[in-house]
Amino acid sequence: MPFTIIATKPGPTTSDRILELILTHPQGITVKGLSDRLNRPVSMIQHCLKDLTSLKIVQAELNSEDRQWVYSPTGKLTEN
């Protein structure tokens, strides 16, 4: 069965959209919350977050109450 490779469309990337959501939630947001809001699989969100945290754009903290990682903007982005 033949298959067709589709071309990407211009616009914000998933990482850009994740960063927008994190910036609008300075208290933090979970991977599940990002996945639900962006309608993307958790694995894709985790891959993008790995890149954003390694660039120190986003920081991750383990929430002691429900044992979930909460992602929030780093201080560098909020100082303006």
N, CA, C and O atoms as a Maestro MAE file, in Angstrom:
{
 s_m_m2io_version
 :::
 2.0.0
}

f_m_ct {
 s_m_title
 :::
 protein
 m_atom[320] {
  # First column is atom index #
  i_m_mmod_type
  r_m_x_coord
  r_m_y_coord
  r_m_z_coord
  i_m_residue_number
  s_m_chain_name
  s_m_pdb_residue_name
  s_m_pdb_atom_name
  i_m_atomic_number
  :::
  1 25 0.851 -1.171 0.000 1 A "MET " " N  " 7
  2 3 0.000 0.000 0.000 1 A "MET " " CA " 6
  3 2 0.901 1.239 0.000 1 A "MET " " C  " 6
  4 15 1.757 1.370 0.875 1 A "MET " " O  " 8
  5 25 0.729 2.125 -0.939 2 A "PRO " " N  " 7
  6 3 1.553 3.338 -0.985 2 A "PRO " " CA " 6
  7 2 1.135 4.316 0.116 2 A "PRO " " C  " 6
  8 15 -0.010 4.319 0.569 2 A "PRO " " O  " 8
  9 25 2.085 5.134 0.526 3 A "PHE " " N  " 7
  10 3 1.782 6.143 1.539 3 A "PHE " " CA " 6
  11 2 2.329 7.488 1.074 3 A "PHE " " C  " 6
  12 15 3.237 7.555 0.245 3 A "PHE " " O  " 8
  13 25 1.769 8.535 1.615 4 A "THR " " N  " 7
  14 3 2.139 9.891 1.246 4 A "THR " " CA " 6
  15 2 2.734 10.585 2.458 4 A "THR " " C  " 6
  16 15 2.181 10.527 3.556 4 A "THR " " O  " 8
  17 25 3.850 11.231 2.250 5 A "ILE " " N  " 7
  18 3 4.469 12.021 3.312 5 A "ILE " " CA " 6
  19 2 3.893 13.427 3.218 5 A "ILE " " C  " 6
  20 15 3.958 14.073 2.172 5 A "ILE " " O  " 8
  21 25 3.338 13.882 4.311 6 A "ILE " " N  " 7
  22 3 2.725 15.206 4.304 6 A "ILE " " CA " 6
  23 2 3.760 16.259 4.677 6 A "ILE " " C  " 6
  24 15 4.698 15.987 5.427 6 A "ILE " " O  " 8
  25 25 3.579 17.447 4.151 7 A "ALA " " N  " 7
  26 3 4.485 18.557 4.442 7 A "ALA " " CA " 6
  27 2 4.017 19.277 5.704 7 A "ALA " " C  " 6
  28 15 2.826 19.305 6.013 7 A "ALA " " O  " 8
  29 25 4.966 19.852 6.421 8 A "THR " " N  " 7
  30 3 4.609 20.605 7.618 8 A "THR " " CA " 6
  31 2 3.947 21.917 7.227 8 A "THR " " C  " 6
  32 15 4.211 22.473 6.161 8 A "THR " " O  " 8
  33 25 3.107 22.384 8.087 9 A "LYS " " N  " 7
  34 3 2.419 23.652 7.849 9 A "LYS " " CA " 6
  35 2 3.101 24.734 8.675 9 A "LYS " " C  " 6
  36 15 3.583 24.464 9.776 9 A "LYS " " O  " 8
  37 25 3.144 25.946 8.156 10 A "PRO " " N  " 7
  38 3 3.752 27.030 8.945 10 A "PRO " " CA " 6
  39 2 2.905 27.348 10.169 10 A "PRO " " C  " 6
  40 15 1.685 27.182 10.170 10 A "PRO " " O  " 8
  41 25 3.579 27.803 11.193 11 A "GLY " " N  " 7
  42 3 2.877 28.146 12.419 11 A "GLY " " CA " 6
  43 2 3.710 27.760 13.622 11 A "GLY " " C  " 6
  44 15 4.832 27.272 13.484 11 A "GLY " " O  " 8
  45 25 3.155 27.980 14.806 12 A "PRO " " N  " 7
  46 3 3.919 27.654 16.023 12 A "PRO " " CA " 6
  47 2 4.135 26.149 16.163 12 A "PRO " " C  " 6
  48 15 3.256 25.347 15.847 12 A "PRO " " O  " 8
  49 25 5.309 25.789 16.637 13 A "THR " " N  " 7
  50 3 5.615 24.386 16.877 13 A "THR " " CA " 6
  51 2 4.976 23.944 18.191 13 A "THR " " C  " 6
  52 15 4.466 24.768 18.949 13 A "THR " " O  " 8
  53 25 5.007 22.667 18.447 14 A "THR " " N  " 7
  54 3 4.469 22.152 19.711 14 A "THR " " CA " 6
  55 2 5.248 22.729 20.885 14 A "THR " " C  " 6
  56 15 4.662 23.066 21.914 14 A "THR " " O  " 8
  57 25 6.575 22.846 20.737 15 A "SER " " N  " 7
  58 3 7.390 23.437 21.814 15 A "SER " " CA " 6
  59 2 6.993 24.885 22.071 15 A "SER " " C  " 6
  60 15 6.933 25.319 23.222 15 A "SER " " O  " 8
  61 25 6.722 25.636 21.003 16 A "ASP " " N  " 7
  62 3 6.283 27.032 21.162 16 A "ASP " " CA " 6
  63 2 4.949 27.101 21.901 16 A "ASP " " C  " 6
  64 15 4.762 27.949 22.773 16 A "ASP " " O  " 8
  65 25 4.038 26.220 21.558 17 A "ARG " " N  " 7
  66 3 2.727 26.216 22.201 17 A "ARG " " CA " 6
  67 2 2.824 25.787 23.660 17 A "ARG " " C  " 6
  68 15 2.103 26.307 24.512 17 A "ARG " " O  " 8
  69 25 3.724 24.829 23.951 18 A "ILE " " N  " 7
  70 3 3.946 24.412 25.340 18 A "ILE " " CA " 6
  71 2 4.487 25.576 26.146 18 A "ILE " " C  " 6
  72 15 4.027 25.829 27.259 18 A "ILE " " O  " 8
  73 25 5.460 26.287 25.594 19 A "LEU " " N  " 7
  74 3 6.046 27.425 26.291 19 A "LEU " " CA " 6
  75 2 5.007 28.510 26.548 19 A "LEU " " C  " 6
  76 15 5.001 29.111 27.623 19 A "LEU " " O  " 8
  77 25 4.139 28.768 25.595 20 A "GLU " " N  " 7
  78 3 3.056 29.746 25.789 20 A "GLU " " CA " 6
  79 2 2.179 29.353 26.968 20 A "GLU " " C  " 6
  80 15 1.864 30.184 27.819 20 A "GLU " " O  " 8
  81 25 1.787 28.089 27.016 21 A "LEU " " N  " 7
  82 3 0.927 27.623 28.113 21 A "LEU " " CA " 6
  83 2 1.636 27.705 29.456 21 A "LEU " " C  " 6
  84 15 1.028 28.086 30.456 21 A "LEU " " O  " 8
  85 25 2.907 27.353 29.487 22 A "ILE " " N  " 7
  86 3 3.652 27.411 30.743 22 A "ILE " " CA " 6
  87 2 3.783 28.858 31.210 22 A "ILE " " C  " 6
  88 15 3.708 29.134 32.408 22 A "ILE " " O  " 8
  89 25 3.977 29.773 30.278 23 A "LEU " " N  " 7
  90 3 4.091 31.189 30.649 23 A "LEU " " CA " 6
  91 2 2.763 31.743 31.168 23 A "LEU " " C  " 6
  92 15 2.757 32.662 31.987 23 A "LEU " " O  " 8
  93 25 1.648 31.197 30.702 24 A "THR " " N  " 7
  94 3 0.344 31.662 31.198 24 A "THR " " CA " 6
  95 2 -0.050 30.977 32.501 24 A "THR " " C  " 6
  96 15 -1.055 31.339 33.112 24 A "THR " " O  " 8
  97 25 0.740 29.985 32.934 25 A "HIS " " N  " 7
  98 3 0.505 29.283 34.203 25 A "HIS " " CA " 6
  99 2 1.776 29.381 35.051 25 A "HIS " " C  " 6
  100 15 2.483 28.384 35.204 25 A "HIS " " O  " 8
  101 25 2.081 30.557 35.606 26 A "PRO " " N  " 7
  102 3 3.322 30.707 36.370 26 A "PRO " " CA " 6
  103 2 3.381 29.825 37.616 26 A "PRO " " C  " 6
  104 15 4.472 29.558 38.120 26 A "PRO " " O  " 8
  105 25 2.242 29.369 38.121 27 A "GLN " " N  " 7
  106 3 2.230 28.474 39.277 27 A "GLN " " CA " 6
  107 2 2.640 27.066 38.876 27 A "GLN " " C  " 6
  108 15 2.969 26.248 39.735 27 A "GLN " " O  " 8
  109 25 2.626 26.773 37.575 28 A "GLY " " N  " 7
  110 3 3.052 25.474 37.074 28 A "GLY " " CA " 6
  111 2 1.909 24.693 36.459 28 A "GLY " " C  " 6
  112 15 0.739 24.947 36.746 28 A "GLY " " O  " 8
  113 25 2.258 23.745 35.614 29 A "ILE " " N  " 7
  114 3 1.271 22.908 34.948 29 A "ILE " " CA " 6
  115 2 1.891 21.526 34.732 29 A "ILE " " C  " 6
  116 15 3.091 21.409 34.486 29 A "ILE " " O  " 8
  117 25 1.075 20.498 34.823 30 A "THR " " N  " 7
  118 3 1.567 19.126 34.681 30 A "THR " " CA " 6
  119 2 1.596 18.711 33.207 30 A "THR " " C  " 6
  120 15 1.025 19.378 32.344 30 A "THR " " O  " 8
  121 25 2.270 17.601 32.947 31 A "VAL " " N  " 7
  122 3 2.331 17.059 31.584 31 A "VAL " " CA " 6
  123 2 0.926 16.702 31.111 31 A "VAL " " C  " 6
  124 15 0.571 16.953 29.959 31 A "VAL " " O  " 8
  125 25 0.131 16.118 31.999 32 A "LYS " " N  " 7
  126 3 -1.240 15.749 31.641 32 A "LYS " " CA " 6
  127 2 -2.062 16.983 31.287 32 A "LYS " " C  " 6
  128 15 -2.858 16.951 30.349 32 A "LYS " " O  " 8
  129 25 -1.873 18.070 32.034 33 A "GLY " " N  " 7
  130 3 -2.583 19.313 31.735 33 A "GLY " " CA " 6
  131 2 -2.190 19.866 30.378 33 A "GLY " " C  " 6
  132 15 -3.042 20.323 29.615 33 A "GLY " " O  " 8
  133 25 -0.896 19.825 30.075 34 A "LEU " " N  " 7
  134 3 -0.430 20.281 28.762 34 A "LEU " " CA " 6
  135 2 -0.980 19.387 27.654 34 A "LEU " " C  " 6
  136 15 -1.418 19.873 26.611 34 A "LEU " " O  " 8
  137 25 -0.954 18.085 27.889 35 A "SER " " N  " 7
  138 3 -1.446 17.130 26.895 35 A "SER " " CA " 6
  139 2 -2.927 17.358 26.597 35 A "SER " " C  " 6
  140 15 -3.342 17.338 25.438 35 A "SER " " O  " 8
  141 25 -3.710 17.572 27.635 36 A "ASP " " N  " 7
  142 3 -5.147 17.803 27.461 36 A "ASP " " CA " 6
  143 2 -5.417 19.105 26.709 36 A "ASP " " C  " 6
  144 15 -6.263 19.143 25.816 36 A "ASP " " O  " 8
  145 25 -4.710 20.153 27.063 37 A "ARG " " N  " 7
  146 3 -4.955 21.461 26.447 37 A "ARG " " CA " 6
  147 2 -4.482 21.527 24.991 37 A "ARG " " C  " 6
  148 15 -5.091 22.212 24.169 37 A "ARG " " O  " 8
  149 25 -3.405 20.820 24.679 38 A "LEU " " N  " 7
  150 3 -2.854 20.874 23.321 38 A "LEU " " CA " 6
  151 2 -3.329 19.735 22.425 38 A "LEU " " C  " 6
  152 15 -3.059 19.734 21.224 38 A "LEU " " O  " 8
  153 25 -4.032 18.769 23.001 39 A "ASN " " N  " 7
  154 3 -4.504 17.605 22.261 39 A "ASN " " CA " 6
  155 2 -3.338 16.887 21.574 39 A "ASN " " C  " 6
  156 15 -3.393 16.561 20.388 39 A "ASN " " O  " 8
  157 25 -2.299 16.655 22.347 40 A "ARG " " N  " 7
  158 3 -1.102 15.957 21.878 40 A "ARG " " CA " 6
  159 2 -0.805 14.815 22.858 40 A "ARG " " C  " 6
  160 15 -1.147 14.904 24.037 40 A "ARG " " O  " 8
  161 25 -0.169 13.745 22.371 41 A "PRO " " N  " 7
  162 3 0.155 12.637 23.276 41 A "PRO " " CA " 6
  163 2 1.164 13.048 24.343 41 A "PRO " " C  " 6
  164 15 1.995 13.929 24.123 41 A "PRO " " O  " 8
  165 25 1.080 12.402 25.490 42 A "VAL " " N  " 7
  166 3 1.968 12.698 26.612 42 A "VAL " " CA " 6
  167 2 3.431 12.517 26.197 42 A "VAL " " C  " 6
  168 15 4.294 13.290 26.613 42 A "VAL " " O  " 8
  169 25 3.709 11.499 25.382 43 A "SER " " N  " 7
  170 3 5.095 11.244 24.966 43 A "SER " " CA " 6
  171 2 5.661 12.417 24.166 43 A "SER " " C  " 6
  172 15 6.840 12.743 24.309 43 A "SER " " O  " 8
  173 25 4.848 13.053 23.331 44 A "MET " " N  " 7
  174 3 5.307 14.212 22.560 44 A "MET " " CA " 6
  175 2 5.568 15.395 23.493 44 A "MET " " C  " 6
  176 15 6.554 16.114 23.332 44 A "MET " " O  " 8
  177 25 4.689 15.588 24.458 45 A "ILE " " N  " 7
  178 3 4.853 16.677 25.424 45 A "ILE " " CA " 6
  179 2 6.137 16.467 26.224 45 A "ILE " " C  " 6
  180 15 6.900 17.409 26.438 45 A "ILE " " O  " 8
  181 25 6.375 15.232 26.665 46 A "GLN " " N  " 7
  182 3 7.582 14.927 27.442 46 A "GLN " " CA " 6
  183 2 8.845 15.166 26.625 46 A "GLN " " C  " 6
  184 15 9.839 15.658 27.158 46 A "GLN " " O  " 8
  185 25 8.821 14.829 25.354 47 A "HIS " " N  " 7
  186 3 9.982 15.049 24.485 47 A "HIS " " CA " 6
  187 2 10.278 16.549 24.353 47 A "HIS " " C  " 6
  188 15 11.430 16.970 24.453 47 A "HIS " " O  " 8
  189 25 9.250 17.336 24.132 48 A "CYS " " N  " 7
  190 3 9.431 18.786 24.007 48 A "CYS " " CA " 6
  191 2 9.892 19.404 25.325 48 A "CYS " " C  " 6
  192 15 10.739 20.298 25.330 48 A "CYS " " O  " 8
  193 25 9.337 18.931 26.441 49 A "LEU " " N  " 7
  194 3 9.732 19.452 27.750 49 A "LEU " " CA " 6
  195 2 11.179 19.118 28.075 49 A "LEU " " C  " 6
  196 15 11.864 19.898 28.736 49 A "LEU " " O  " 8
  197 25 11.643 17.974 27.619 50 A "LYS " " N  " 7
  198 3 13.040 17.597 27.836 50 A "LYS " " CA " 6
  199 2 13.965 18.624 27.182 50 A "LYS " " C  " 6
  200 15 14.965 19.031 27.772 50 A "LYS " " O  " 8
  201 25 13.629 19.035 25.975 51 A "ASP " " N  " 7
  202 3 14.422 20.053 25.287 51 A "ASP " " CA " 6
  203 2 14.343 21.402 25.993 51 A "ASP " " C  " 6
  204 15 15.358 22.078 26.158 51 A "ASP " " O  " 8
  205 25 13.143 21.794 26.408 52 A "LEU " " N  " 7
  206 3 12.968 23.094 27.069 52 A "LEU " " CA " 6
  207 2 13.666 23.145 28.426 52 A "LEU " " C  " 6
  208 15 14.191 24.191 28.807 52 A "LEU " " O  " 8
  209 25 13.679 22.037 29.157 53 A "THR " " N  " 7
  210 3 14.353 22.029 30.457 53 A "THR " " CA " 6
  211 2 15.876 21.999 30.289 53 A "THR " " C  " 6
  212 15 16.598 22.588 31.093 53 A "THR " " O  " 8
  213 25 16.361 21.323 29.260 54 A "SER " " N  " 7
  214 3 17.811 21.293 29.042 54 A "SER " " CA " 6
  215 2 18.339 22.665 28.620 54 A "SER " " C  " 6
  216 15 19.496 22.995 28.883 54 A "SER " " O  " 8
  217 25 17.495 23.459 27.968 55 A "LEU " " N  " 7
  218 3 17.870 24.827 27.595 55 A "LEU " " CA " 6
  219 2 17.646 25.812 28.743 55 A "LEU " " C  " 6
  220 15 17.932 27.003 28.612 55 A "LEU " " O  " 8
  221 25 17.137 25.310 29.859 56 A "LYS " " N  " 7
  222 3 16.846 26.103 31.061 56 A "LYS " " CA " 6
  223 2 15.812 27.204 30.799 56 A "LYS " " C  " 6
  224 15 15.874 28.287 31.382 56 A "LYS " " O  " 8
  225 25 14.875 26.906 29.921 57 A "ILE " " N  " 7
  226 3 13.750 27.802 29.660 57 A "ILE " " CA " 6
  227 2 12.612 27.485 30.623 57 A "ILE " " C  " 6
  228 15 11.856 28.364 31.036 57 A "ILE " " O  " 8
  229 25 12.511 26.201 30.967 58 A "VAL " " N  " 7
  230 3 11.455 25.699 31.842 58 A "VAL " " CA " 6
  231 2 12.120 24.921 32.967 58 A "VAL " " C  " 6
  232 15 13.141 24.265 32.762 58 A "VAL " " O  " 8
  233 25 11.534 24.998 34.156 59 A "GLN " " N  " 7
  234 3 12.047 24.220 35.283 59 A "GLN " " CA " 6
  235 2 10.984 23.232 35.738 59 A "GLN " " C  " 6
  236 15 9.785 23.487 35.626 59 A "GLN " " O  " 8
  237 25 11.444 22.110 36.247 60 A "ALA " " N  " 7
  238 3 10.543 21.057 36.711 60 A "ALA " " CA " 6
  239 2 10.712 20.869 38.211 60 A "ALA " " C  " 6
  240 15 11.828 20.861 38.730 60 A "ALA " " O  " 8
  241 25 9.582 20.717 38.897 61 A "GLU " " N  " 7
  242 3 9.590 20.456 40.334 61 A "GLU " " CA " 6
  243 2 8.617 19.320 40.615 61 A "GLU " " C  " 6
  244 15 7.544 19.247 40.017 61 A "GLU " " O  " 8
  245 25 8.996 18.445 41.521 62 A "LEU " " N  " 7
  246 3 8.126 17.337 41.899 62 A "LEU " " CA " 6
  247 2 7.171 17.810 42.981 62 A "LEU " " C  " 6
  248 15 7.596 18.242 44.052 62 A "LEU " " O  " 8
  249 25 5.886 17.725 42.697 63 A "ASN " " N  " 7
  250 3 4.855 18.112 43.648 63 A "ASN " " CA " 6
  251 2 4.749 17.021 44.706 63 A "ASN " " C  " 6
  252 15 4.475 15.865 44.381 63 A "ASN " " O  " 8
  253 25 4.964 17.379 45.960 64 A "SER " " N  " 7
  254 3 4.986 16.379 47.034 64 A "SER " " CA " 6
  255 2 3.605 15.806 47.342 64 A "SER " " C  " 6
  256 15 3.504 14.700 47.873 64 A "SER " " O  " 8
  257 25 2.538 16.544 47.016 65 A "GLU " " N  " 7
  258 3 1.193 16.062 47.337 65 A "GLU " " CA " 6
  259 2 0.752 14.922 46.427 65 A "GLU " " C  " 6
  260 15 0.360 13.858 46.907 65 A "GLU " " O  " 8
  261 25 0.814 15.142 45.121 66 A "ASP " " N  " 7
  262 3 0.323 14.111 44.201 66 A "ASP " " CA " 6
  263 2 1.427 13.444 43.388 66 A "ASP " " C  " 6
  264 15 1.146 12.694 42.453 66 A "ASP " " O  " 8
  265 25 2.694 13.720 43.745 67 A "ARG " " N  " 7
  266 3 3.859 13.069 43.138 67 A "ARG " " CA " 6
  267 2 3.889 13.208 41.616 67 A "ARG " " C  " 6
  268 15 4.222 12.256 40.911 67 A "ARG " " O  " 8
  269 25 3.541 14.399 41.108 68 A "GLN " " N  " 7
  270 3 3.606 14.671 39.676 68 A "GLN " " CA " 6
  271 2 4.593 15.794 39.431 68 A "GLN " " C  " 6
  272 15 4.762 16.684 40.264 68 A "GLN " " O  " 8
  273 25 5.241 15.743 38.283 69 A "TRP " " N  " 7
  274 3 6.149 16.822 37.912 69 A "TRP " " CA " 6
  275 2 5.329 18.018 37.452 69 A "TRP " " C  " 6
  276 15 4.395 17.883 36.661 69 A "TRP " " O  " 8
  277 25 5.694 19.188 37.959 70 A "VAL " " N  " 7
  278 3 5.024 20.431 37.600 70 A "VAL " " CA " 6
  279 2 6.057 21.313 36.911 70 A "VAL " " C  " 6
  280 15 7.142 21.546 37.444 70 A "VAL " " O  " 8
  281 25 5.716 21.795 35.736 71 A "TYR " " N  " 7
  282 3 6.629 22.607 34.937 71 A "TYR " " CA " 6
  283 2 6.215 24.073 35.005 71 A "TYR " " C  " 6
  284 15 5.040 24.412 34.866 71 A "TYR " " O  " 8
  285 25 7.201 24.926 35.221 72 A "SER " " N  " 7
  286 3 6.959 26.359 35.329 72 A "SER " " CA " 6
  287 2 8.099 27.102 34.643 72 A "SER " " C  " 6
  288 15 9.164 26.531 34.409 72 A "SER " " O  " 8
  289 25 7.873 28.388 34.317 73 A "PRO " " N  " 7
  290 3 8.943 29.150 33.664 73 A "PRO " " CA " 6
  291 2 10.097 29.407 34.624 73 A "PRO " " C  " 6
  292 15 9.897 29.515 35.833 73 A "PRO " " O  " 8
  293 25 11.289 29.502 34.083 74 A "THR " " N  " 7
  294 3 12.445 29.843 34.911 74 A "THR " " CA " 6
  295 2 12.400 31.335 35.210 74 A "THR " " C  " 6
  296 15 11.679 32.088 34.556 74 A "THR " " O  " 8
  297 25 13.171 31.751 36.198 75 A "GLY " " N  " 7
  298 3 13.222 33.156 36.577 75 A "GLY " " CA " 6
  299 2 13.707 34.061 35.467 75 A "GLY " " C  " 6
  300 15 13.342 35.236 35.415 75 A "GLY " " O  " 8
  301 25 14.536 33.519 34.569 76 A "LYS " " N  " 7
  302 3 15.069 34.323 33.463 76 A "LYS " " CA " 6
  303 2 13.981 34.850 32.555 76 A "LYS " " C  " 6
  304 15 14.068 35.978 32.068 76 A "LYS " " O  " 8
  305 25 12.950 34.040 32.319 77 A "LEU " " N  " 7
  306 3 11.879 34.446 31.411 77 A "LEU " " CA " 6
  307 2 10.899 35.405 32.060 77 A "LEU " " C  " 6
  308 15 10.275 36.201 31.359 77 A "LEU " " O  " 8
  309 25 10.744 35.356 33.356 78 A "THR " " N  " 7
  310 3 9.754 36.190 34.017 78 A "THR " " CA " 6
  311 2 10.319 37.532 34.465 78 A "THR " " C  " 6
  312 15 9.570 38.378 34.954 78 A "THR " " O  " 8
  313 25 11.621 37.744 34.310 79 A "GLU " " N  " 7
  314 3 12.237 39.016 34.722 79 A "GLU " " CA " 6
  315 2 12.225 40.002 33.567 79 A "GLU " " C  " 6
  316 15 13.208 40.068 32.828 79 A "GLU " " O  " 8
  317 25 11.193 40.750 33.381 80 A "ASN " " N  " 7
  318 3 11.129 41.791 32.339 80 A "ASN " " CA " 6
  319 2 10.186 42.868 32.729 80 A "ASN " " C  " 6
  320 15 10.000 43.828 31.980 80 A "ASN " " O  " 8
  :::
 }
 m_bond[319] {
  # First column is bond index #
  i_m_from
  i_m_to
  i_m_order
  :::
  1 1 2 1
  2 2 3 1
  3 3 4 2
  4 3 5 1
  5 5 6 1
  6 6 7 1
  7 7 8 2
  8 7 9 1
  9 9 10 1
  10 10 11 1
  11 11 12 2
  12 11 13 1
  13 13 14 1
  14 14 15 1
  15 15 16 2
  16 15 17 1
  17 17 18 1
  18 18 19 1
  19 19 20 2
  20 19 21 1
  21 21 22 1
  22 22 23 1
  23 23 24 2
  24 23 25 1
  25 25 26 1
  26 26 27 1
  27 27 28 2
  28 27 29 1
  29 29 30 1
  30 30 31 1
  31 31 32 2
  32 31 33 1
  33 33 34 1
  34 34 35 1
  35 35 36 2
  36 35 37 1
  37 37 38 1
  38 38 39 1
  39 39 40 2
  40 39 41 1
  41 41 42 1
  42 42 43 1
  43 43 44 2
  44 43 45 1
  45 45 46 1
  46 46 47 1
  47 47 48 2
  48 47 49 1
  49 49 50 1
  50 50 51 1
  51 51 52 2
  52 51 53 1
  53 53 54 1
  54 54 55 1
  55 55 56 2
  56 55 57 1
  57 57 58 1
  58 58 59 1
  59 59 60 2
  60 59 61 1
  61 61 62 1
  62 62 63 1
  63 63 64 2
  64 63 65 1
  65 65 66 1
  66 66 67 1
  67 67 68 2
  68 67 69 1
  69 69 70 1
  70 70 71 1
  71 71 72 2
  72 71 73 1
  73 73 74 1
  74 74 75 1
  75 75 76 2
  76 75 77 1
  77 77 78 1
  78 78 79 1
  79 79 80 2
  80 79 81 1
  81 81 82 1
  82 82 83 1
  83 83 84 2
  84 83 85 1
  85 85 86 1
  86 86 87 1
  87 87 88 2
  88 87 89 1
  89 89 90 1
  90 90 91 1
  91 91 92 2
  92 91 93 1
  93 93 94 1
  94 94 95 1
  95 95 96 2
  96 95 97 1
  97 97 98 1
  98 98 99 1
  99 99 100 2
  100 99 101 1
  101 101 102 1
  102 102 103 1
  103 103 104 2
  104 103 105 1
  105 105 106 1
  106 106 107 1
  107 107 108 2
  108 107 109 1
  109 109 110 1
  110 110 111 1
  111 111 112 2
  112 111 113 1
  113 113 114 1
  114 114 115 1
  115 115 116 2
  116 115 117 1
  117 117 118 1
  118 118 119 1
  119 119 120 2
  120 119 121 1
  121 121 122 1
  122 122 123 1
  123 123 124 2
  124 123 125 1
  125 125 126 1
  126 126 127 1
  127 127 128 2
  128 127 129 1
  129 129 130 1
  130 130 131 1
  131 131 132 2
  132 131 133 1
  133 133 134 1
  134 134 135 1
  135 135 136 2
  136 135 137 1
  137 137 138 1
  138 138 139 1
  139 139 140 2
  140 139 141 1
  141 141 142 1
  142 142 143 1
  143 143 144 2
  144 143 145 1
  145 145 146 1
  146 146 147 1
  147 147 148 2
  148 147 149 1
  149 149 150 1
  150 150 151 1
  151 151 152 2
  152 151 153 1
  153 153 154 1
  154 154 155 1
  155 155 156 2
  156 155 157 1
  157 157 158 1
  158 158 159 1
  159 159 160 2
  160 159 161 1
  161 161 162 1
  162 162 163 1
  163 163 164 2
  164 163 165 1
  165 165 166 1
  166 166 167 1
  167 167 168 2
  168 167 169 1
  169 169 170 1
  170 170 171 1
  171 171 172 2
  172 171 173 1
  173 173 174 1
  174 174 175 1
  175 175 176 2
  176 175 177 1
  177 177 178 1
  178 178 179 1
  179 179 180 2
  180 179 181 1
  181 181 182 1
  182 182 183 1
  183 183 184 2
  184 183 185 1
  185 185 186 1
  186 186 187 1
  187 187 188 2
  188 187 189 1
  189 189 190 1
  190 190 191 1
  191 191 192 2
  192 191 193 1
  193 193 194 1
  194 194 195 1
  195 195 196 2
  196 195 197 1
  197 197 198 1
  198 198 199 1
  199 199 200 2
  200 199 201 1
  201 201 202 1
  202 202 203 1
  203 203 204 2
  204 203 205 1
  205 205 206 1
  206 206 207 1
  207 207 208 2
  208 207 209 1
  209 209 210 1
  210 210 211 1
  211 211 212 2
  212 211 213 1
  213 213 214 1
  214 214 215 1
  215 215 216 2
  216 215 217 1
  217 217 218 1
  218 218 219 1
  219 219 220 2
  220 219 221 1
  221 221 222 1
  222 222 223 1
  223 223 224 2
  224 223 225 1
  225 225 226 1
  226 226 227 1
  227 227 228 2
  228 227 229 1
  229 229 230 1
  230 230 231 1
  231 231 232 2
  232 231 233 1
  233 233 234 1
  234 234 235 1
  235 235 236 2
  236 235 237 1
  237 237 238 1
  238 238 239 1
  239 239 240 2
  240 239 241 1
  241 241 242 1
  242 242 243 1
  243 243 244 2
  244 243 245 1
  245 245 246 1
  246 246 247 1
  247 247 248 2
  248 247 249 1
  249 249 250 1
  250 250 251 1
  251 251 252 2
  252 251 253 1
  253 253 254 1
  254 254 255 1
  255 255 256 2
  256 255 257 1
  257 257 258 1
  258 258 259 1
  259 259 260 2
  260 259 261 1
  261 261 262 1
  262 262 263 1
  263 263 264 2
  264 263 265 1
  265 265 266 1
  266 266 267 1
  267 267 268 2
  268 267 269 1
  269 269 270 1
  270 270 271 1
  271 271 272 2
  272 271 273 1
  273 273 274 1
  274 274 275 1
  275 275 276 2
  276 275 277 1
  277 277 278 1
  278 278 279 1
  279 279 280 2
  280 279 281 1
  281 281 282 1
  282 282 283 1
  283 283 284 2
  284 283 285 1
  285 285 286 1
  286 286 287 1
  287 287 288 2
  288 287 289 1
  289 289 290 1
  290 290 291 1
  291 291 292 2
  292 291 293 1
  293 293 294 1
  294 294 295 1
  295 295 296 2
  296 295 297 1
  297 297 298 1
  298 298 299 1
  299 299 300 2
  300 299 301 1
  301 301 302 1
  302 302 303 1
  303 303 304 2
  304 303 305 1
  305 305 306 1
  306 306 307 1
  307 307 308 2
  308 307 309 1
  309 309 310 1
  310 310 311 1
  311 311 312 2
  312 311 313 1
  313 313 314 1
  314 314 315 1
  315 315 316 2
  316 315 317 1
  317 317 318 1
  318 318 319 1
  319 319 320 2
  :::
 }
}
